[in-house]
Amino acid sequence: MESPKKSPPAGSRISRSTDTGPSQEPQKHNNRLLAALSLNDFALLKGDLKPETWDVRKVIEKRNARIERVCFPDRGIISVVAIADKTEVEVGLIGCEGVSGLAVVHGDEQSPHSTYVQFAGSGQSISSEAFRRAIRKSETLHKLLLRYAQAFMIQTSHTAIANAKAKIEERLARWILMVHDRVPGNEMALTHEFTALMLGVRRPGVTEAIHALAKHALIRNPKPGTITVLDRRGLEKAAGPFYGVPEQEYTRLIG
């Protein structure tokens, strides 16, 4: 079977800001938000950015605790998880298109959500204090970060819509597409148990949904804990109206 062709992932078409003048050259970064910064704004962060690697389940932010560092992923995925009555439900994904620590962008220092690594990866981090200093020095930097915060808010609102209205198959198709946007290739490590946790549903429901998508040759589940995307466009059709709007908004807001 022909390898599925990916639709442009969220933020894949980065356009340069016109605020910085014609002398500003595009930055080359795997993190698309960093790539969208002007040279001057990136310079405010550059000296404080530190390379990091992240294992699965590494905690990036503890709920109701001071955010010490802000992370710009190059690879991997960070999950933002809401917790109520000991139940965890993923409310947002952050990959190479974004940054963690949006509470800091908004002038706060903590969040009631837990944030941790869902897919191992790497990227760069900066201390929250250095991040705040840079934001205070540049209106254009702050403006771009607020645009990303808006895009992330749209993502979380559509997650709420999907959780309330979509069938499990539609929710799973949407989630696979969001992961596919943020990881290279078509194969992803994905256990039924972890997917059930992320979608806020029971594990048997996820198993049935995976079988349904596999039956229509949209994905393959070749071995436990692994899913391969076979038909990207078919998954988009299966997700219906629950996938696409946040991705379009990212492109509109960031480029």
N, C-alpha and C positions, 0 to 999 in steps of 0.2 A: 504493500500500500504506500502511496506517495506520502511523504512527510507533510503534516499539516502546516499550512502557511499562517504565521501569526499576523493578526491585525496589529497595526501600530499600537504598542502598549501605552499606558498612561504616561504622557510627558515625553514620548519618544521623539517628537518633532520639536526640538528646542530652538526657539527663535531668540535672537539677541535683543536685549533691551535697547531702546533708542535713546535712553536718558544719558548715555555715557559718551556720545559723540562718535564720529567715524574712526577715530584712532584706536578704539577699544577692539581687540581681537577676541574671538570666542575662546572660552576656556575649555580645555579637554579634561573632563572628569567623568568617571563612570556614574557618579551620582548626578542625576539630571538637574537637581535643584542647585547644586554648586556650579554646574555647567552654565546655568542661566544667569549667574551673577556677573556683574561688570568686573573689570580688573580691579577697580578701586574698592568695590565692596568685598571681593574675595581677599584682597590684601589685608582687610581688617580682621579676617578670620585665620588666614594662612599660618601665621606664626604660632597660633595656639592649637591648631588641629593636630591630632595624634593618630597614627594608624592603629587599628585594632582588629582582632579576629574574635568571632563570637561563636560559641558552641550552642547547640540546641538547649533551650530552657534557661539560658543565661538571663538573669534579671537585668533589665535596662532601667526600669523605674519601679520602685516599690510604692504601693498604694498609700496615700496620705503621708508620704515621706518627702523630704526635700530632694528635689532633682539635682543631682550633683554634676551630671554630664549630659550633653546633647549629642546624638549620634546621626551621622549621615551615612547610610548604608551604600556600599558599592555592589555587594552581593548579599544574598540571603533575604529573609523576611522577618520583620519584627511585628508581633501582634499586640494590639491594645485590647485589654480584656476587662470587661466590667464584672464585678463580683457582687452577688446578692444572695444572702442566706446560704453561703458556702457553694453557690453555683456560679461557675465561670462561663461567660459567653463572649466570644470575640466580637468587638464592635468596629474594629478598623485594622487595616494592614498598612505597613510602611515598608517600602522596598527602596530600590535605587532611584525612585522618583521623589523621595521625600526626606523628612527629618523627624526625629523624636523630640520630645520636650516642648510641645506646643504651649503648654502652660507658661513656660518661660517667655515665649513670644508674646503672650497676652499680658505679661507683667506679673504673673504669679510664680510660685515656686514648687507647687505640688499638685497632685491629681488624685482623685479617689479610685482611678483605674490602675491596674497592674500592667506593666509592659515588659514583655520578654521575647527572646528569640524563638521563632517557630521553625525557621530553616537556617541552618548554620551558614555563616558568611563572614564578611569583613567590611571595613569601611573606615571612616575617620570620626573622631569624637573631639569635642571641645568642652571645657568646663563651662558650667552655666554662668558663672560670673564673667568670664571672658566673652561669652556669647552676648550677655546683657550689655557689656561695654561697647561691643561692635554695633549692636542695634541702636544704642543711644547716639552713636556717632554718625549714623547714616539713615536718612529717611528712605532712600531707595532700597536699602537692604531690608528695613523693617516692612516696607510696602510689599516686597516680593514674598517675604515670610508670611505676612498676613494673607496674601493671595493663596499661598499653599494651605494655610489654616482653613481658609474658606473651602478649598477643594477637598480637604480632609473631612470637614464638617458635612459636605454633600455626600461623601462616601459613607459616613456613619449614618446619615439620615436614610440613605437608600438601603443600607443593611437593615435598619429598623423596618422599612417597608417590606423588604424581602422576608424577614422573619415573621411579619404579621400576615402577609398575603400570599406568599409564594408556596408552591408545593415543594416537598423536600427535593425532588429531582431538579426543579428550577433553582433552588437555593444552592444545591451542590454544583450544578453547572456554572452558576455565577461565581462561586468561590473558586472553582478550578480555573476559570478564566482569569480571575484576579491574581491567582498564584502564577499562572502561565505568563501573565504580563510581566512578572517581576523576577522570574528565574530563567536562566538560559536553557535551551533545549526543550524537549517535550516530555521528559520523564521527571517525576517528582516523588520524593519520599512522603508517603501519606498513609497513616494507619487509620483504620475504621474508628478506633477508639478516640484518637486525637481529633479526627474530623468531626465526630459527634460532639465533642467538647466545644470545638470552634463554632459549630452551627447551632449549638444549644438544643440538640435533639438526642433521642436514644440511639444507641449503637445499631440495633436491628434496622432502624429506619435508614441509616446511612448505608448499611450493607445492601438493602433492597434498592436504594437509589443508585448505588455504584453498579449493581447488576443491570438495572434498567438502562443506564447510559452505555454500558458495555454491550448490551444486547443490540443496541442501535449502532454499534461500531463507532461511537464517539470517543470512547476511551478504552484502554485495555488495562486489566489488573493482572499482570503476568506473574506476580509473586506477592505474598503478603507484605504490606507496607509500601507498595509501589504502584503508581498509576502513570500510564503513558497516554498522552493526548494524541488521538488519531485524526480527529476531524474538528478543527477549530471553528469553522463556520457552523457546523452542526451543533456544537456546544452553545454558540451564540444564539442560535435559533431555539435551543432547548431552554436557555435562560430567559428567553422572552424579554419583556420590558424591564426586567430587574437588573440587567447589565447594560452599561453603555453611557448613561447620563453622567456619572461621576468622572468617567474617563474623558468624555468630551469636555466637561467643565475644566478638568486639569489642563487640557490643551488650550482652552480659551484663556484661562487665567495665567498660566505659566509660559505656554508656547509649545 
